[in-house]
């Protein structure tokens, strides 16, 4: 499954913003969002493309780079990120395994035309955070049983 995320759209839905205003603030906000995504997605970060409009891209930053496994693309040669995302959806050879995360109806329609999944930012973020909590709950070490509780030790070690 490939995940394509409308970066600024998800940024606004997430409420993750840097302390500064202006271009430096945009950069801080993008980094906070990317760190959050890398944390939430874990190994799935490598199958994710986050697309941002290029108008506020920092000088000297390449049009594409990798941040903690996430592919980050700035829509430098496009009027906006939506245009690049539409092109990515149209060019995908297996759109049924594609998920587009955006609250933009234009992008949702483009994804559905190709039979890709389209998920609203708020819904995707809530669902992804819930899945992350579930995974974390399963990773929690159970309370240590007493030495007499052999069955609990067997369960703990998967025996």
Residue, then its C-alpha position, 0 to 999 in steps of 0.5 A: x500500500x502506498x500512502x500519499x499525504x496532502x502535507x499542508x492539509x494534514x498539517x492544519x488538521x493535526x494542529x501541529x505548528x511551530x512557534x515562529x511565524x513566517x517561512x521559519x515557522x512553516x519549516x518548523x511546522x513541517x518538521x513537527x508534522x513529519x516527525x509525528x508521521x514518522x512516529x505514527x507510521x513506523x515501518x510504513x513511513x517508507x511507503x509514504x509520500x508527503x506532498x507540500x506546496x512549494x511556495x513556502x519551501x525553504x531556500x536550498x531544500x531539494x524538491x524531494x528528500x527523505x525525512x525519517x523514512x518518509x518521502x517528502x516532495x515539494x511541488x516546485x514545478x506545479x501550481x500547487x501540491x494538489x496538481x502533483x498529487x493528482x499526477x501521482x494518482x494518475x500515474x500509479x500502476x496499482x491504484x487499488x493499493x493507493x491511499x490518498x489522505x486529503x480533505x480536498x474534495x478535488x483530490x478525493x474525487x481524483x483518487x476515487x476515479x482511479x479506484x484508490x482510497x481517499x481518506x479525510x485528514x481528520x478521520x485518517x489522523x484519528x484512525x492512525x493514532x488509535x491504531x498506534x495506541x493499540x500497537x503500543x498497548x500490545x507491546x506493554x510488558x505485563x505485570x511480573x508474575x510470581x515465581x510460582x506462576x509458571x503458566x504466566x511466564x510461559x504466556x509472556x515468553x510465547x511458549 
